[in-house]
Amino acid sequence: MATNPPILINEHAMRRNRLVRRLGGIGLWLNPVFSYFFLWAPILVLVLFSFNQSKSVSSFTGFTTRWYSNILNNVMGAESAFSTELMLNAFRNSLFVGTVATAIATVLGTLIALGMARGTFPGKRWLDGLLFLPVVIPEITQAISLAIFFKVVFDWFDLMSGQRIFPGFHTIIAAHVTFNISYVAIVVRARLADMNPQLEEAANDLGANPWRTFWRITFPLILPGVISGALLAFTLSLDDFVITFFTSGVGTTTLPVFVYGLLKLTVTPEVNAISTIMMLLSTLLIGISLALQGRNASRT
């Protein structure tokens, strides 16, 4: 009689533990489902309404592609002064800024990654922390700090030389290079961490100087990482709005800033169509970058 209650208690405890584990497994399965749904649902709604037959953004009445046709044929929308010419000009500005900023950031980021991975110098730990700073701090903080920095520099230059400098493409490019360097350096440094340093040592033992070793051994091996970092930097530069908005000047409207100008009037289906095109282009570039990194990792 004295041994029955503990047996009953153990049976109830085992049932409760099985139920908890079962509910926990269901919760672990549902968590990523709801997380991805929360992230992708607004994007899917935007893509869906870019094909909406009605100009309303609250109800879907039918499927059409005329909003994309309006963009290609420069048809003016009834609810906003949409112009394909202005959009293409903004897109050209985005390509120009993205290309120049990516080129500069890729060179500087690769050099920083090489120095951090291979070099030993005072302050390396502090530089390593500063390298991740543009990645973790809020974008609005970067934008405000860069705007204040350019204002101080331009005021000082005006005081010293009497010539006034105004924001323009040079300030946007400098701002984009500032945050893109970190992303390029992180990607390239990860590739360097996976590379076998004995390959470089073997080249040195065979008589190759550091310059020849870099171009014949190191650079070909890290090239997929460099390309991946460049594609990531170009995508971030192409899509950036906050920093571009705070550092741009007259006549330097990029595509995200152009879309924001349309949104201040009203949300038309053309805006949804432009946003869908931008999203597809960004997704394509990110996909190529990830594919290069994945193929490079599998080879390693």
Buried (B, 14 or more C-beta within 10 A) or exposed (E): EEEEEEEEEEEEEEEEEEEEEEEEEEEEEEEEEEEEEEEEEEEEEBBEBBBBBEBEBEEBEEEBEBBBEBBEEEBEBEEBEBBBEBBBBBBEBBBBBBBBBBBBBBBBBBBBBBBBBEEEEEEEEEEEEEBEEBEEEEBEEBBBBBBEBBEEEBEEEEEEEEEEBEBBBBBBBBBBBBBBBBBBBBBBBBBBEEBEEEEBEEBBEEEBEEEEBBEEBBEEBBBBBBBBBBBBBBBBBBBBBBBBBBBBBEEBBBBBBBBBBBEEEEBBBBBBBBBBBBBEBBEEBBEBBEEBBEEBEEEE
